[in-house]
Amino acid sequence: MNLKEIRFLFDYTQWANHLILDAAEKLSDEERRRSVGVSHSSIHGTLVHMLGAEWIWLERWRGNSPTALWKEDDYPELARIRDRWTEVEAQRGEFLAGQSDFGLARELRYTNTAGEARSYSLVRLMQHLVNHSTLHRGQVVAMLRQLGYEPPATDMLFYLPHAK
C-alpha cells in the first residue's frame, strides 16, 4: 500500500466520521448518552472512544506512547468532540504530508496502554486505525437505528462520488 492509497483511506474516514457527527448532532443529549448495549455503551461514549483512538495512534506514529485513552467525561459536549476531532484530523494531515511510500514500511515501536511493547509497520497501524473507525461507525449506525433514527450511509461506495 502506498501513501496515495493511505491518504484516500483517511479522506474516506474523515468524510464518514463527519456524517456520523452530523447525525449525532440531531440527537438530544439524553439520546446521545443513552446506553443501548453496543460498543462503548452510548453514541457519545463511542464517539469519544473513536476520537481518542485517532489521537492515540497519531501520537504513537509521532513517537509518543500515551498511557490512557480519553474518557467520556473528558468531552462532555458534542461540540468539544467535533472541535477536537478537527484538530486531530489537521495534525494527521500534517503528519501524512511528511511521509513517503518508503516511510510507511518502517517499523514503529510503541507501548500500549497496558504497558506492553509493540512493533508493527506504520502502514499496518494506519490500516488498523481506518478499520477501527469503520467498526465503530457501524456500531453508531446500529445505535442510531435503535433510537429510531435513519443513519447516514457511510460505506466507502457512497464516498466515491466525493473522492478527490
C-alpha positions in Angstrom: 0.0 0.0 0.0 1.4 3.4 -0.9 0.9 6.9 0.5 -1.7 7.9 -2.1 -3.9 4.9 -1.0 -3.4 5.7 2.7 -4.5 9.3 2.1 -7.5 8.1 0.2 -8.5 5.8 3.2 -8.1 8.7 5.7 -10.0 11.1 3.4 -12.8 8.5 3.4 -12.6 8.0 7.1 -12.8 11.7 7.7 -15.8 12.1 5.4 -17.6 9.2 7.1 -16.8 10.4 10.6 -18.3 13.8 9.8 -21.5 12.1 8.6 -21.7 10.3 12.0 -21.0 13.5 13.9 -23.7 15.3 11.9 -26.2 12.6 12.7 -25.3 12.7 16.4 -25.9 16.5 16.4 -29.6 15.8 15.6 -30.0 13.8 18.8 -30.8 15.2 22.3 -28.0 14.9 24.9 -30.1 12.2 26.6 -30.3 10.2 23.4 -26.6 10.6 22.7 -25.8 9.3 26.2 -28.4 6.6 26.4 -26.9 3.2 27.0 -28.1 0.9 24.2 -25.7 -2.0 25.0 -23.5 -1.6 22.0 -19.8 -0.8 21.9 -19.0 1.9 24.5 -22.5 1.9 25.8 -23.8 5.0 24.0 -23.2 7.1 20.9 -21.4 9.7 23.0 -19.1 7.1 24.6 -18.4 5.5 21.2 -17.6 8.9 19.6 -15.2 9.8 22.4 -13.6 6.4 22.0 -13.2 6.8 18.3 -11.7 10.3 18.7 -9.4 9.1 21.4 -8.2 6.2 19.2 -7.5 8.5 16.3 -5.5 10.8 18.7 -3.6 8.0 20.5 -2.5 6.4 17.2 -1.3 9.7 15.8 0.7 10.2 19.0 2.2 6.8 18.6 3.1 7.5 15.0 4.9 10.6 16.2 6.9 8.6 18.7 4.9 9.1 21.8 3.1 6.4 23.9 0.2 7.9 25.9 -0.8 5.7 28.8 -4.5 6.0 28.6 -7.4 6.8 26.2 -9.8 9.6 26.9 -12.8 9.0 29.0 -16.4 10.1 28.1 -16.3 12.8 30.7 -13.2 14.4 29.1 -15.5 15.5 26.3 -18.9 16.2 27.8 -20.3 18.2 24.8 -20.6 17.1 21.2 -19.2 20.5 20.1 -16.0 19.8 22.0 -15.7 16.3 20.4 -16.1 17.9 16.9 -13.6 20.7 17.7 -11.0 18.2 19.0 -11.6 15.9 16.1 -10.9 18.7 13.6 -7.6 19.3 15.4 -6.6 15.7 15.3 -7.5 15.5 11.6 -5.4 18.6 10.8 -2.5 17.1 12.8 -2.8 13.8 11.0 -2.8 15.7 7.6 0.4 17.4 8.6 1.9 14.1 9.6 0.9 12.4 6.3 2.3 15.4 4.4 5.8 14.5 5.8 5.6 10.8 4.9 6.7 8.8 1.9 6.0 5.4 0.4 9.3 4.2 1.8 8.5 5.6 5.3 5.2 3.7 5.5 7.1 0.5 5.6 9.2 1.4 8.7 8.7 -0.4 11.9 7.1 1.7 14.6 7.7 0.8 18.2 5.3 1.9 20.9 4.0 0.9 24.3 0.2 0.2 24.5 -2.0 1.4 27.4 -1.4 -1.9 29.2 2.3 -1.1 29.3 3.2 -3.7 26.7 5.9 -3.0 24.0 4.6 -3.5 20.4 6.1 -3.1 17.0 4.4 -3.0 13.6 4.9 -1.2 10.3 3.5 2.2 10.1 1.3 1.3 7.2 -0.3 -1.6 9.1 -1.1 0.7 12.1 -2.7 3.2 9.7 -4.8 0.4 8.1 -5.8 -0.7 11.6 -7.0 2.8 12.5 -9.1 3.0 9.4 -10.6 -0.4 10.2 -11.2 0.6 13.8 -13.1 3.7 12.8 -15.2 1.7 10.3 -16.1 -0.8 13.0 -17.2 1.8 15.5 -19.1 3.9 12.8 -21.1 0.7 12.1 -21.9 0.5 15.8 -23.0 4.1 15.9 -25.2 3.4 12.8 -26.8 0.5 14.8 -27.3 2.7 17.8 -29.0 5.4 15.7 -31.4 2.7 14.4 -32.1 1.5 17.9 -33.0 5.1 18.8 -35.4 5.3 15.8 -33.3 7.4 13.5 -32.3 6.9 9.9 -28.5 6.7 9.9 -26.3 8.1 7.2 -24.8 5.9 4.5 -21.1 5.7 5.4 -20.0 2.8 3.2 -17.0 3.6 1.1 -19.1 3.2 -2.0 -21.1 6.3 -1.0 -17.8 8.2 -0.6 -16.5 7.5 -4.1 -18.5 10.3 -5.8 -16.9 12.7 -3.3 -13.4 11.3 -3.6 -10.6 13.6 -4.7 
